[in-house]
Amino acid sequence: MIGADALPSASQSDMERAQVQAFLERADLRERLQAMGVGGLNAAGRVAAMTDAEVHMLAQRIDALPAGGALSDRDILIIVVIAVIVAILL
């Protein structure tokens, strides 16, 4: 069992969800996803369908990115994999 103190609070979860949503709406990220053949992603719907744990994990990855905002292929692959997992679960 996981204690209630180990889970992110509702406000923290909302802030992380907004952070991930804003990240996925960036034009450069959308262009990279399009170049990889992933088009028409509805970022708002995908992020809304993610669990709090998934959002928390992705928000931590975003916080760890370089300040210049350069995404590696690995970072984009992780984002795409999470989006595919969420799509499969829906």
C-alpha positions as CSV (number, residue, x, y, z in Angstrom):
1,M,0.0,0.0,0.0
2,I,1.1,3.5,-0.7
3,G,0.5,6.1,2.0
4,A,-1.5,9.2,1.2
5,D,1.6,11.4,1.8
6,A,3.4,9.6,-1.0
7,L,0.9,10.7,-3.6
8,P,1.1,14.1,-5.2
9,S,-1.5,16.6,-3.9
10,A,-4.3,17.7,-6.1
11,S,-2.9,21.1,-6.6
12,Q,0.5,19.7,-7.4
13,S,-1.0,17.2,-9.8
14,D,-3.0,20.1,-11.5
15,M,0.2,22.2,-11.8
16,E,2.1,19.2,-13.3
17,R,-0.7,18.4,-15.7
18,A,-0.7,22.1,-16.9
19,Q,3.1,22.0,-17.2
20,V,2.9,18.8,-19.4
21,Q,0.1,20.3,-21.4
22,A,2.0,23.5,-22.1
23,F,5.1,21.5,-23.1
24,L,3.1,19.4,-25.6
25,E,1.7,22.5,-27.2
26,R,5.1,23.9,-28.1
27,A,5.4,24.4,-31.8
28,D,8.9,22.9,-32.0
29,L,7.8,19.7,-30.3
30,R,4.7,19.4,-32.6
31,E,7.0,19.8,-35.6
32,R,9.4,17.1,-34.4
33,L,6.4,14.7,-33.7
34,Q,5.1,15.5,-37.2
35,A,8.5,14.7,-38.7
36,M,8.5,11.3,-36.8
37,G,5.1,10.5,-38.4
38,V,3.0,11.3,-35.3
39,G,0.4,13.7,-36.5
40,G,-2.9,15.1,-35.1
41,L,-2.1,14.6,-31.5
42,N,-4.8,16.1,-29.3
43,A,-2.5,17.0,-26.4
44,A,-5.2,18.2,-24.1
45,G,-7.1,15.0,-24.4
46,R,-4.1,12.8,-24.0
47,V,-2.8,14.6,-21.0
48,A,-6.3,14.6,-19.4
49,A,-6.4,10.8,-19.9
50,M,-3.1,10.2,-18.2
51,T,-2.9,9.1,-14.6
52,D,-1.4,11.4,-11.9
53,A,1.6,9.1,-11.7
54,E,2.2,9.3,-15.5
55,V,1.9,13.1,-15.4
56,H,4.2,13.3,-12.4
57,M,6.8,11.2,-14.2
58,L,6.6,13.2,-17.4
59,A,6.7,16.5,-15.5
60,Q,9.9,15.4,-13.8
61,R,11.5,14.6,-17.2
62,I,10.5,18.0,-18.4
63,D,12.1,19.7,-15.4
64,A,15.3,17.8,-16.1
65,L,15.6,19.0,-19.7
66,P,18.4,21.4,-20.6
67,A,17.5,25.1,-20.2
68,G,17.9,25.6,-23.9
69,G,15.0,23.4,-24.5
70,A,16.8,21.1,-26.9
71,L,15.0,17.7,-27.0
72,S,17.0,14.6,-27.7
73,D,15.5,11.8,-29.7
74,R,15.3,9.8,-26.5
75,D,13.1,12.6,-24.9
76,I,10.8,12.7,-27.8
77,L,10.6,8.9,-27.9
78,I,9.6,8.8,-24.3
79,I,6.8,11.4,-24.9
80,V,5.6,9.4,-28.0
81,V,5.6,6.1,-26.0
82,I,3.6,7.6,-23.2
83,A,1.1,9.0,-25.7
84,V,0.8,5.7,-27.4
85,I,0.2,3.9,-24.1
86,V,-2.5,6.4,-23.2
87,A,-4.1,5.9,-26.6
88,I,-4.1,2.1,-26.2
89,L,-5.7,2.4,-22.7
90,L,-8.5,4.6,-24.0
